[in-house]
Amino acid sequence: MIRIEAAWLATAPLDMRAGTDTALARVVAVFGAAQPHHAYLFANKRASRLKVLVHDGIGIWLAARRLQQGKFVWPPADPAHCELSLAQLDALVLGLPWQRVGPAGVITVV
C-alpha cells in the first residue's frame, strides 16, 4: 500500500503522545528533511512502543506499534540515527533482533 525505499531509525526516544506534526518536526531536526518513500522510526524510552512516519510523496503517514511484552531492540543514542535495510525494518517491526539480519548475521568462523 505504501512504497518504502529506505528506512531510517532515530536513536533518541520520542514521546509517544506526539502526533504527525511533532514527529515530522523531529524527522526534519534529526534527518534534515522527510524524503519521499522513506520511513522514519522512533521508539519511546522503554522501547516498548514504536512510531513510523512515512512520506509517500503526497502526504505523511504515521503508524504506531506496541509490544504486549518485551521491547524493541534499539541501538544506543550515539550516533543520532542509522539506516536500516528493508529486511531489517521488517524484523524490527516484528520485535525481532534486526541487527542480526543481513551481513551482520553472517557466520564466518566455526
C-alpha positions as CSV (number, residue, x, y, z in Angstrom):
1,M,0.0,0.0,0.0
2,I,2.8,2.4,0.9
3,R,6.1,2.1,-1.0
4,I,9.2,2.3,1.2
5,E,12.6,2.6,-0.5
6,A,14.7,3.5,2.6
7,A,14.2,3.2,6.3
8,W,15.9,5.3,9.0
9,L,16.0,4.8,12.7
10,A,16.3,7.7,15.2
11,T,18.1,6.5,18.3
12,A,16.8,9.3,20.7
13,P,13.4,8.5,22.3
14,L,10.2,10.2,21.1
15,D,7.2,10.9,23.4
16,M,4.6,8.5,22.1
17,R,1.9,11.2,22.6
18,A,3.5,13.0,19.6
19,G,1.3,13.5,16.6
20,T,2.1,13.8,13.0
21,D,3.3,17.4,13.1
22,T,5.6,16.7,16.1
23,A,7.0,13.5,14.6
24,L,7.6,15.3,11.3
25,A,9.4,18.2,13.1
26,R,11.6,15.5,14.7
27,V,12.4,14.0,11.3
28,V,13.4,17.3,9.9
29,A,15.5,18.1,13.0
30,V,17.3,14.7,13.1
31,F,17.5,13.8,9.4
32,G,17.4,17.2,7.7
33,A,14.3,16.5,5.6
34,A,11.5,14.0,5.1
35,Q,12.3,12.3,1.8
36,P,9.5,10.7,-0.3
37,H,9.2,7.0,0.1
38,H,11.3,7.0,3.2
39,A,10.3,5.6,6.6
40,Y,11.5,7.1,9.9
41,L,11.3,5.1,13.1
42,F,11.1,6.3,16.7
43,A,10.7,4.5,20.0
44,N,9.8,5.6,23.5
45,K,12.3,5.5,26.3
46,R,11.4,1.9,27.3
47,A,11.5,0.8,23.6
48,S,8.1,-0.9,24.1
49,R,6.3,1.3,21.6
50,L,7.3,2.3,18.1
51,K,6.1,5.1,15.7
52,V,6.9,5.0,12.0
53,L,6.5,8.2,9.9
54,V,6.4,7.6,6.1
55,H,6.3,10.3,3.4
56,D,4.6,8.7,0.5
57,G,5.3,11.5,-2.0
58,I,2.0,13.2,-1.5
59,G,1.3,13.2,2.3
60,I,2.5,11.8,5.6
61,W,1.5,8.6,7.3
62,L,2.1,7.9,11.0
63,A,1.7,4.4,12.4
64,A,2.2,3.1,15.9
65,R,3.0,-0.4,17.2
66,R,3.1,-1.6,20.8
67,L,4.5,-4.8,22.1
68,Q,2.4,-6.6,24.7
69,Q,5.6,-8.0,26.3
70,G,9.3,-7.4,25.8
71,K,10.7,-4.5,24.0
72,F,12.1,-3.5,20.6
73,V,15.8,-3.9,20.0
74,W,17.1,-0.3,20.0
75,P,20.6,0.9,19.5
76,P,22.4,3.4,21.8
77,A,21.8,7.1,21.3
78,D,25.1,7.7,19.6
79,P,25.0,8.2,16.6
80,A,21.7,10.1,16.4
81,H,20.4,7.9,13.5
82,C,21.2,4.9,11.3
83,E,19.9,3.4,8.1
84,L,18.1,0.1,8.0
85,S,17.6,-2.3,5.1
86,L,14.1,-3.3,4.3
87,A,14.7,-6.8,5.7
88,Q,15.9,-5.1,9.0
89,L,12.8,-2.9,9.0
90,D,10.6,-6.0,8.7
91,A,12.4,-7.7,11.6
92,L,12.3,-4.6,13.8
93,V,8.6,-4.0,13.4
94,L,8.0,-7.6,14.5
95,G,10.2,-7.1,17.6
96,L,13.0,-9.3,16.3
97,P,16.7,-8.6,16.7
98,W,17.1,-6.7,13.4
99,Q,20.9,-6.2,13.8
100,R,21.4,-9.9,13.0
101,V,19.6,-9.6,9.6
102,G,21.8,-9.1,6.6
103,P,25.6,-9.0,6.6
104,A,25.8,-8.7,10.4
105,G,24.3,-12.2,10.7
106,V,26.8,-14.0,8.5
107,I,28.8,-16.7,10.3
108,T,32.4,-16.6,9.3
109,V,34.1,-18.7,12.0
110,V,33.2,-22.3,13.1
